[in-house]
Amino acid sequence: MQLYFFDLHCGDEHFVDEDGIIHFDEGSALYYGQRIADKIGRDADYGSLKVEVFSSNRRLLATIVPSIGRGGEQRALLGRRHVGTPLHAAA
């Protein structure tokens, strides 16, 4: 078990994870980072969100962006506001 940190970058804003969270291994931490990116990417400015995953000694392991599928989901949600409008025109 090791402590990992997940800093967020969204546009010009930077949020530093000061507490971290314990994971079994690096793979588990990276998966968690992807889940964070996908969950926040659903509601935030999709294009600018980045999650930086750090080890316990603050060594950068990865920079993660929301999954491509989340972009489609976001466009679909936007399309709901414009009933009858094709998705590509609503986005």
C-alpha positions in Angstrom: 0.0 0.0 0.0 1.3 3.4 -1.0 0.1 7.0 -0.8 -0.7 8.7 -4.1 -1.7 12.3 -4.9 -4.1 13.6 -7.6 -3.7 17.3 -8.6 -6.3 18.8 -10.9 -5.7 21.4 -13.7 -8.7 23.0 -15.3 -8.0 26.0 -17.5 -5.9 28.4 -15.5 -6.8 26.8 -12.2 -4.6 24.3 -10.3 -5.9 22.3 -7.3 -3.2 20.5 -5.2 -4.1 17.3 -3.4 -2.5 17.8 0.0 -4.0 14.6 1.6 -3.6 11.9 -1.0 -5.1 8.5 -0.9 -3.7 5.0 -0.4 -3.8 2.4 -3.2 -2.5 -1.1 -3.6 -0.3 -0.3 -6.5 0.5 2.2 -9.3 -2.1 0.6 -11.6 -4.8 1.1 -9.1 -3.8 4.7 -8.6 -3.8 5.4 -12.3 -7.2 3.8 -12.7 -8.5 6.0 -9.9 -7.0 9.1 -11.7 -8.9 8.1 -14.9 -12.1 7.8 -12.9 -11.6 11.3 -11.4 -10.9 12.7 -14.9 -14.0 11.1 -16.4 -16.3 12.1 -13.5 -15.2 15.7 -13.4 -14.9 15.9 -17.2 -18.6 15.2 -17.5 -19.4 18.5 -15.8 -16.4 20.7 -16.3 -14.7 22.3 -19.4 -13.9 18.9 -21.0 -11.0 20.1 -23.1 -8.9 21.7 -20.4 -9.2 19.1 -17.5 -6.0 17.2 -16.5 -5.3 15.0 -13.5 -1.7 14.6 -12.5 -1.0 11.5 -10.5 2.0 11.6 -8.1 3.7 9.0 -6.0 4.2 9.5 -2.3 7.5 11.3 -2.9 5.7 13.6 -5.4 7.2 12.0 -8.5 4.9 12.5 -11.4 3.6 9.2 -12.7 1.1 10.3 -15.3 -1.0 13.2 -16.6 -4.5 11.9 -17.4 -7.3 13.6 -19.4 -11.0 12.5 -19.6 -11.7 9.5 -21.8 -12.8 10.1 -25.4 -16.2 8.5 -24.6 -16.9 11.3 -22.1 -16.7 13.8 -24.9 -19.5 12.0 -26.8 -21.5 11.8 -23.6 -21.1 15.5 -23.0 -22.2 16.3 -26.6 -25.2 14.0 -26.1 -26.2 15.8 -22.9 -25.8 19.1 -24.7 -28.0 17.8 -27.6 -30.8 17.1 -25.2 -31.1 20.8 -24.6 -31.7 21.3 -28.4 -34.4 18.7 -29.1 -34.5 18.0 -32.9 -31.0 19.3 -33.4 -28.3 16.9 -34.7 -25.6 16.2 -32.1 -22.9 17.7 -34.3 -24.8 21.0 -34.5 -25.6 21.1 -30.8 -21.9 20.8 -29.7 
